[in-house]
Amino acid sequence: MTHRPDRGSTLIELLISLTILGVILLIIMGAFRVGIRAWETGDRDVDAHQHQQMVFSILKRQLSSAVNQPVVIEDETKKGEKLFVFRGDEASMEFISAIPAVPGNMAGNVHVGYKVGAEDEREGYFLEITEKNVFIQSGGKKSDATEEPTAYRLLSGVHGIEFAYLKITPEDSLWQVEWNPEKDTGFPAAVRCILQMTANKAPITLIARLPETESR
């Protein structure tokens, strides 16, 4: 029997080897892309969580430091001034706080306003805070020190955000969507903020207590 020397790999064997190598590389690159996406998503989630906690911290600090001091506004329907210490609805609230949050307001009481609004150029809602410095004039009258409030956007493009207010009476306690100073005196016992960043994320709830007043 004649022995045939080894002539090396055939073209078909080489093509099969290259195909197998290509499949392995595709699997490796696919796993690498999945890992990169997961890392980027996790990084975004961490940033979003930290931003949520920062906003909740500002809300909680300002609400817990609310001052039982009337907010002075001009009444457009009646001559004179209307006074209230707190008012709010599902998309806004106003009060005086001893802790400023907007950059530039370093100290002193501030007239705080929170407002939820719809984005103009994209879907979703924003949360904006406005502040005015407050000082006391001669005779004890309280007024704003600045003509225009300083506005600062805390959140943009969120799926939903709303406020509710806890009213406690000797008979019952209930959350209500509006705190109307014409029938609700003093501060609510607490403010609830429900924030949902995206449609596929579960909402997060913050409950912040306010100082007690004589009317509560």
C-alpha positions as CSV (number, residue, x, y, z in Angstrom):
1,M,0.0,0.0,0.0
2,T,1.4,3.4,-1.0
3,H,1.6,6.0,1.8
4,R,0.3,9.5,0.7
5,P,2.2,12.4,2.3
6,D,0.1,15.0,4.3
7,R,-0.7,17.8,1.9
8,G,-2.2,20.1,4.6
9,S,-5.7,21.4,5.0
10,T,-8.0,21.5,2.0
11,L,-9.9,24.7,0.9
12,I,-13.2,23.3,2.3
13,E,-11.6,22.6,5.7
14,L,-10.2,26.1,5.7
15,L,-13.5,27.7,4.9
16,I,-15.2,25.7,7.6
17,S,-12.6,26.8,10.1
18,L,-13.1,30.4,9.1
19,T,-16.9,30.1,9.4
20,I,-16.6,28.6,12.9
21,L,-14.2,31.4,13.9
22,G,-16.6,34.0,12.5
23,V,-19.5,32.6,14.5
24,I,-17.5,32.6,17.7
25,L,-16.4,36.2,17.1
26,L,-20.0,37.3,16.4
27,I,-21.1,35.7,19.7
28,I,-18.3,37.4,21.6
29,M,-19.1,40.8,20.1
30,G,-22.8,40.4,20.7
31,A,-22.1,39.6,24.4
32,F,-19.8,42.6,24.5
33,R,-22.5,44.9,23.1
34,V,-25.1,43.6,25.5
35,G,-22.7,44.2,28.4
36,I,-22.0,47.7,27.2
37,R,-25.7,48.5,27.0
38,A,-26.4,47.0,30.4
39,W,-23.5,49.1,31.9
40,E,-24.8,52.3,30.2
41,T,-28.4,51.6,31.3
42,G,-27.2,50.9,34.9
43,D,-25.2,54.1,34.8
44,R,-28.2,56.1,33.7
45,D,-30.4,54.5,36.3
46,V,-27.9,55.4,39.0
47,D,-27.7,59.0,37.8
48,A,-31.6,59.2,37.7
49,H,-31.9,57.8,41.2
50,Q,-29.4,60.2,42.6
51,H,-31.2,63.1,40.9
52,Q,-34.5,61.9,42.3
53,Q,-33.0,61.8,45.8
54,M,-31.6,65.3,45.4
55,V,-35.0,66.7,44.4
56,F,-36.8,64.8,47.2
57,S,-34.2,66.1,49.7
58,I,-34.8,69.7,48.6
59,L,-38.6,69.2,48.9
60,K,-38.4,67.6,52.3
61,R,-36.0,70.2,53.7
62,Q,-38.0,73.1,52.6
63,L,-41.3,71.6,53.7
64,S,-40.0,70.6,57.1
65,S,-38.7,74.2,57.5
66,A,-41.9,75.9,56.5
67,V,-42.5,79.1,58.5
68,N,-45.9,80.1,59.8
69,Q,-45.6,83.4,58.1
70,P,-48.3,84.8,55.8
71,V,-47.5,85.0,52.1
72,V,-48.5,88.4,50.8
73,I,-50.1,88.6,47.3
74,E,-52.1,91.3,45.6
75,D,-55.7,90.3,45.0
76,E,-56.7,91.3,41.5
77,T,-60.4,91.0,42.1
78,K,-60.5,92.9,45.4
79,K,-58.6,95.9,46.6
80,G,-56.1,95.1,49.2
81,E,-54.0,92.0,50.0
82,K,-54.8,88.4,50.6
83,L,-52.8,86.4,53.2
84,F,-52.1,82.7,53.5
85,V,-49.4,80.6,55.0
86,F,-49.8,77.6,52.6
87,R,-51.7,76.8,49.5
88,G,-51.4,74.0,46.9
89,D,-53.0,71.7,44.4
90,E,-52.0,68.7,42.3
91,A,-49.5,70.7,40.3
92,S,-48.3,73.6,42.5
93,M,-47.8,74.8,46.1
94,E,-46.6,78.0,47.8
95,F,-45.3,78.7,51.3
96,I,-42.6,80.5,53.2
97,S,-39.5,78.4,54.1
98,A,-36.5,79.1,56.3
99,I,-34.2,77.2,53.9
100,P,-33.5,78.5,50.4
101,A,-32.7,76.0,47.7
102,V,-32.1,78.1,44.5
103,P,-28.5,78.9,43.9
104,G,-27.8,82.6,44.9
105,N,-30.2,82.6,47.8
106,M,-27.8,82.1,50.7
107,A,-29.9,82.7,53.8
108,G,-33.1,84.1,55.2
109,N,-36.7,83.2,54.7
110,V,-37.9,82.7,51.1
111,H,-41.3,82.7,49.4
112,V,-41.2,79.3,47.7
113,G,-43.3,78.1,44.8
114,Y,-43.3,74.7,43.2
115,K,-44.9,74.2,39.8
116,V,-45.5,71.2,37.5
117,G,-46.0,72.0,33.8
118,A,-46.0,70.3,30.4
119,E,-42.9,70.3,28.3
120,D,-43.1,72.4,25.1
121,E,-40.6,70.7,22.8
122,R,-40.9,67.1,24.1
123,E,-43.2,64.7,25.9
124,G,-43.5,64.7,29.7
125,Y,-43.6,67.2,32.5
126,F,-41.2,69.5,34.4
127,L,-40.9,70.5,38.0
128,E,-39.8,74.1,38.6
129,I,-39.1,75.9,41.8
130,T,-39.2,79.7,42.3
131,E,-38.0,81.7,45.2
132,K,-38.2,85.3,46.5
133,N,-36.3,86.6,49.4
134,V,-38.6,87.8,52.2
135,F,-37.9,90.6,54.6
136,I,-40.0,92.4,57.3
137,Q,-40.7,96.1,56.8
138,S,-41.3,98.6,59.6
139,G,-44.6,97.9,61.4
140,G,-44.1,94.2,61.0
141,K,-45.4,94.0,57.4
142,K,-43.8,91.2,55.4
143,S,-42.9,91.7,51.8
144,D,-40.7,90.3,49.0
145,A,-37.2,91.7,48.6
146,T,-37.0,90.9,44.9
147,E,-39.3,92.0,42.1
148,E,-39.1,88.8,40.1
149,P,-38.7,85.3,41.6
150,T,-35.6,83.3,40.8
151,A,-36.7,80.2,38.9
152,Y,-34.8,76.9,38.7
153,R,-35.9,73.7,36.9
154,L,-35.5,70.6,39.1
155,L,-36.8,67.9,36.8
156,S,-37.5,67.7,33.0
157,G,-39.2,65.2,30.8
158,V,-40.7,63.1,33.6
159,H,-43.7,60.8,33.0
160,G,-45.8,62.2,35.9
161,I,-45.6,64.1,39.1
162,E,-48.3,65.2,41.5
163,F,-48.9,66.6,45.0
164,A,-51.4,65.7,47.7
165,Y,-52.0,67.2,51.2
166,L,-52.8,65.4,54.5
167,K,-55.6,67.0,56.5
168,I,-56.0,65.8,60.1
169,T,-59.2,66.6,62.0
170,P,-60.5,65.3,65.4
171,E,-62.8,63.0,63.4
172,D,-60.6,61.8,60.6
173,S,-57.5,62.2,58.4
174,L,-57.5,62.2,54.6
175,W,-55.3,63.1,51.7
176,Q,-56.8,65.8,49.5
177,V,-55.6,67.1,46.1
178,E,-56.0,70.8,47.1
179,W,-55.1,72.9,50.1
180,N,-57.3,75.9,49.8
181,P,-56.5,78.6,52.4
182,E,-60.1,79.8,52.3
183,K,-61.2,76.6,54.0
184,D,-58.0,74.9,55.0
185,T,-56.1,76.9,57.7
186,G,-52.5,76.6,58.7
187,F,-50.3,73.9,57.2
188,P,-51.2,70.4,56.1
189,A,-49.9,67.7,58.3
190,A,-47.8,66.4,55.4
191,V,-47.3,66.7,51.7
192,R,-47.1,63.7,49.4
193,C,-45.2,63.8,46.1
194,I,-45.6,60.9,43.7
195,L,-42.9,61.0,40.9
196,Q,-42.8,58.6,37.9
197,M,-39.7,59.2,35.8
198,T,-40.7,57.0,32.8
199,A,-43.7,55.0,31.8
200,N,-42.0,51.7,32.4
201,K,-40.7,52.6,35.8
202,A,-42.7,52.3,39.0
203,P,-43.6,55.6,40.7
204,I,-41.7,56.8,43.8
205,T,-43.5,58.4,46.7
206,L,-42.2,61.0,49.1
207,I,-44.1,62.0,52.3
208,A,-42.8,65.1,54.0
209,R,-44.1,66.3,57.3
210,L,-44.7,70.0,58.0
211,P,-44.3,71.9,61.4
212,E,-47.4,71.9,63.6
213,T,-49.4,75.1,63.8
214,E,-52.0,76.3,66.3
215,S,-54.7,75.6,63.8
216,R,-53.7,72.0,63.5
